[in-house]
């Protein structure tokens, strides 16, 4: 589920979704805004493959990896000046 495998494509694995999320974090954003931008960035077919639950698991994983932080209701990318 975290890494792609024979039965799980990269764009459905948490690590692949995490890469897409990090690209969208050019500034601090609320979870709902980040979710909307994530859906807009995906093609119509791919929108149904990743639900909000998998998106939240991705945010959890990125937080555990110290790639993002949560500050005053907004998600921020760590290590970016």
C-alpha positions, 0 to 999 in steps of 0.5 A: 500500500505504501510502495507500488507492487505488481498489483498496485500502480505507482499512482495509487501507492501512498508514496506516489500520491505523496509525490503529487501532494508535495508538488502541489504544496508551493504554499501553505494550504488547507486540507480541503484546498489541497484535496480539491487541487489534487483532484484537479491535477488528476485525469477524470479516470484517475479521480475515482482511483484515489479516495479521500481516505487514501489521500488522508493516509498519504498526509499521515505518511508525509507527516511521519516522514517529516515532509509536511507539517500542520500549522494553524489549520494549514498544511505546509511543506517542510524544508522549503524556504 
